[in-house]
Amino acid sequence: MENTAREKVASDIKVLVGDVEELVKSASSRTGERLAGLRERVGKKLLEVKDVFGKKEGALQAKAEQAVVSVKDYCRKNPWTALGIAAAAGIAMGFLLRRGRRGG
């Protein structure tokens, strides 16, 4: 089901890009009425794409919040392991940052 949504978004973006390209190429040669119709089509497709991205954003935010809860839960259940992981990550970052300042 997620692939279907991705395919729909990809298709919508391709259509939007095609419509925008057509709008840009023919902006000077179109009559006012035909140009208005093209602008309307582009606007509708843009709203559809924004709607799909808005829905995906909410789902991603929910997953991120769930991940945060899971990490907090793990840290409460395993504080020493979490401390060890945090210390190792801090040492690794310090090493990499120090190495980067020396130029490699």
Backbone bond lengths (Angstrom), bond angles and torsions (degrees), N, CA, C in turn:
res aa  C-N    CA-C-N  psi(-1)  N-CA   C-N-CA  omega(-1)  CA-C   N-CA-C  phi
1 M - - - 1.458 - - 1.529 110.78 -
2 E 1.339 116.46 -36.49 1.457 120.29 179.79 1.523 110.50 -67.38
3 N 1.350 117.09 -35.69 1.467 120.33 177.07 1.513 110.82 -63.78
4 T 1.319 116.79 -37.66 1.458 120.64 178.49 1.525 110.30 -61.78
5 A 1.314 116.52 -42.29 1.466 120.55 178.59 1.523 110.53 -65.08
6 R 1.323 117.23 -40.54 1.466 120.58 178.09 1.526 110.54 -63.37
7 E 1.333 115.03 -44.01 1.456 119.44 179.48 1.527 110.70 -62.65
8 K 1.329 117.30 -38.75 1.464 122.01 179.09 1.525 109.96 -64.42
9 V 1.332 116.46 -44.95 1.468 120.26 179.67 1.528 109.75 -64.10
10 A 1.331 116.77 -44.84 1.463 120.26 179.63 1.526 110.58 -60.84
11 S 1.312 116.04 -42.88 1.464 120.37 178.86 1.523 110.78 -63.87
12 D 1.331 116.97 -44.95 1.464 120.96 179.12 1.528 111.09 -61.25
13 I 1.309 116.67 -39.79 1.461 120.04 -179.55 1.525 110.05 -67.55
14 K 1.343 116.99 -41.08 1.462 119.65 178.32 1.522 111.02 -62.01
15 V 1.332 116.74 -42.94 1.460 120.60 178.55 1.528 109.94 -63.74
16 L 1.325 116.53 -43.57 1.458 120.98 179.76 1.528 110.70 -61.27
17 V 1.327 116.37 -45.61 1.460 119.97 179.70 1.531 110.26 -62.25
18 G 1.329 116.29 -43.25 1.464 119.56 177.93 1.515 111.99 -60.75
19 D 1.327 116.85 -43.60 1.463 120.56 179.45 1.527 111.47 -65.04
20 V 1.325 116.37 -39.94 1.471 119.84 179.39 1.531 109.78 -66.52
21 E 1.342 116.38 -41.56 1.465 118.88 177.63 1.524 110.76 -60.88
22 E 1.334 116.07 -43.23 1.465 120.29 178.17 1.526 110.41 -62.06
23 L 1.325 116.29 -41.37 1.463 120.81 179.67 1.524 111.02 -62.04
24 V 1.317 116.37 -44.29 1.462 120.69 -178.48 1.530 110.77 -67.72
25 K 1.334 116.74 -45.08 1.463 120.61 -177.21 1.530 112.63 -64.61
26 S 1.311 115.20 -39.03 1.461 117.34 -172.22 1.516 114.16 -109.11
27 A 1.301 117.62 16.38 1.464 120.03 -176.95 1.524 111.79 -60.51
28 S 1.312 116.43 -36.68 1.463 117.88 -176.29 1.524 112.46 -83.29
29 S 1.352 117.77 -24.87 1.458 119.57 -175.37 1.527 113.47 -96.20
30 R 1.301 118.52 -7.12 1.464 121.49 -177.90 1.519 110.92 -85.42
31 T 1.323 114.28 149.51 1.462 118.30 173.04 1.521 107.67 -77.07
32 G 1.278 116.77 164.23 1.455 121.32 -177.59 1.514 113.19 -57.66
33 E 1.324 117.36 -40.72 1.462 121.18 -177.82 1.527 111.08 -69.32
34 R 1.325 117.59 -43.90 1.465 120.88 -179.65 1.527 110.27 -67.96
35 L 1.318 116.99 -38.10 1.454 121.37 178.30 1.531 110.56 -65.53
36 A 1.308 117.03 -40.05 1.469 121.13 178.10 1.528 110.38 -63.21
37 G 1.339 116.96 -40.31 1.464 120.27 177.83 1.514 111.81 -63.18
38 L 1.318 116.41 -41.66 1.456 120.68 178.76 1.526 110.80 -66.12
39 R 1.327 115.83 -42.27 1.465 119.40 176.96 1.526 111.07 -60.63
40 E 1.319 116.59 -39.94 1.461 120.74 179.18 1.532 110.55 -63.38
41 R 1.340 116.95 -43.97 1.471 120.80 178.35 1.518 111.68 -60.75
42 V 1.338 115.82 -44.75 1.463 120.39 179.23 1.525 110.06 -63.44
43 G 1.311 116.88 -42.96 1.463 120.43 179.53 1.514 112.59 -62.05
44 K 1.334 116.84 -42.84 1.470 120.13 179.13 1.520 110.96 -63.93
45 K 1.325 116.63 -44.49 1.463 120.06 -179.21 1.519 110.33 -64.99
46 L 1.321 117.06 -38.21 1.458 120.95 178.14 1.523 110.64 -62.77
47 L 1.326 117.38 -41.85 1.464 120.50 177.38 1.523 111.39 -63.77
48 E 1.345 117.17 -39.04 1.466 120.53 177.69 1.525 111.00 -62.31
49 V 1.327 116.26 -44.96 1.461 120.44 -179.87 1.524 110.39 -64.11
50 K 1.329 116.77 -42.77 1.473 120.12 177.91 1.523 110.91 -61.24
51 D 1.326 116.98 -39.89 1.463 121.26 179.46 1.520 110.76 -62.86
52 V 1.328 117.02 -44.67 1.468 120.69 179.81 1.518 110.34 -63.96
53 F 1.344 116.92 -44.50 1.457 119.65 178.36 1.526 111.36 -64.45
54 G 1.322 117.21 -36.42 1.464 120.22 177.56 1.511 111.62 -62.54
55 K 1.339 116.56 -41.70 1.460 120.09 177.97 1.517 111.23 -65.99
56 K 1.326 117.04 -41.11 1.469 121.23 178.64 1.518 110.85 -65.38
57 E 1.324 115.85 -36.44 1.461 119.71 -179.92 1.527 110.51 -61.73
58 G 1.325 116.22 -42.32 1.466 119.99 178.67 1.515 111.71 -63.21
59 A 1.331 117.25 -41.13 1.462 121.05 179.12 1.525 110.48 -65.98
60 L 1.322 117.31 -41.73 1.459 120.39 178.84 1.522 111.53 -65.69
61 Q 1.319 116.08 -38.30 1.457 119.70 178.88 1.522 110.35 -65.10
62 A 1.325 117.38 -40.17 1.470 121.02 178.00 1.520 110.81 -63.49
63 K 1.330 116.92 -40.89 1.471 120.27 178.10 1.524 111.02 -65.11
64 A 1.325 116.81 -39.94 1.459 120.57 179.19 1.523 111.01 -64.89
65 E 1.326 116.20 -41.96 1.465 119.81 178.13 1.527 110.58 -64.20
66 Q 1.321 117.18 -38.68 1.463 121.33 177.52 1.529 110.20 -64.25
67 A 1.333 117.26 -39.13 1.463 120.84 177.94 1.525 111.08 -64.49
68 V 1.326 116.42 -40.45 1.465 120.26 178.68 1.524 110.38 -62.52
69 V 1.325 116.85 -43.59 1.467 120.79 178.36 1.526 110.24 -61.82
70 S 1.322 116.97 -41.34 1.465 121.12 179.69 1.519 111.23 -63.94
71 V 1.335 117.00 -42.16 1.461 120.62 179.32 1.527 110.31 -65.64
72 K 1.312 117.04 -44.01 1.470 120.22 178.50 1.523 110.97 -60.97
73 D 1.319 116.35 -42.65 1.459 121.37 178.62 1.524 110.66 -62.00
74 Y 1.326 117.06 -44.39 1.462 121.32 179.10 1.526 110.29 -62.07
75 C 1.337 116.67 -43.10 1.463 120.43 -179.33 1.526 111.73 -64.57
76 R 1.328 117.04 -35.21 1.470 119.85 177.53 1.524 111.53 -69.29
77 K 1.321 115.84 -37.78 1.473 120.05 -178.60 1.525 112.05 -78.97
78 N 1.328 117.88 -29.11 1.462 122.09 -176.00 1.530 110.42 -132.38
79 P 1.329 118.04 67.19 1.468 119.24 -173.47 1.535 113.39 -64.22
80 W 1.331 118.17 -37.70 1.460 119.74 -177.91 1.523 111.38 -70.16
81 T 1.298 116.90 -37.78 1.463 120.28 176.89 1.521 109.86 -65.32
82 A 1.319 116.29 -44.17 1.455 120.55 179.28 1.534 110.86 -61.73
83 L 1.336 116.23 -40.24 1.460 121.04 178.27 1.525 110.34 -63.72
84 G 1.323 116.55 -42.32 1.466 120.53 178.68 1.523 111.80 -63.27
85 I 1.320 116.30 -41.89 1.473 120.28 178.90 1.525 109.99 -64.71
86 A 1.323 116.75 -43.47 1.464 120.44 179.87 1.526 110.87 -64.25
87 A 1.329 117.31 -40.66 1.468 120.80 179.09 1.523 110.56 -64.93
88 A 1.321 116.54 -44.44 1.469 120.06 179.60 1.524 110.90 -63.06
89 A 1.312 117.09 -41.19 1.462 120.67 178.61 1.526 110.63 -64.59
90 G 1.336 117.02 -40.60 1.465 120.88 178.24 1.518 112.29 -64.20
91 I 1.325 116.63 -41.58 1.463 120.35 178.49 1.528 110.25 -65.23
92 A 1.322 116.28 -44.04 1.466 120.20 179.72 1.529 110.74 -62.34
93 M 1.320 117.52 -43.95 1.472 120.33 179.14 1.525 110.88 -64.41
94 G 1.325 116.54 -41.59 1.459 120.12 178.23 1.518 111.22 -61.95
95 F 1.317 116.58 -42.53 1.461 120.87 178.42 1.529 110.75 -62.17
96 L 1.327 116.61 -46.80 1.456 120.67 -178.99 1.518 112.42 -65.31
97 L 1.326 117.66 -40.97 1.458 121.14 178.69 1.527 111.40 -66.87
98 R 1.312 116.01 -40.72 1.464 120.18 179.20 1.527 110.31 -65.69
99 R 1.308 115.61 -42.11 1.464 121.50 179.24 1.534 110.77 -64.80
100 G 1.334 115.77 -37.85 1.460 120.09 179.78 1.518 112.64 -65.54
101 R 1.311 118.15 -33.47 1.467 121.68 -179.84 1.521 111.61 -70.16
102 R 1.332 116.09 -30.08 1.464 120.10 -179.91 1.524 112.04 -77.30
103 G 1.317 115.53 -12.96 1.448 118.90 179.67 1.513 113.15 94.44
104 G 1.342 117.56 23.21 1.464 119.31 172.91 1.444 111.30 109.05
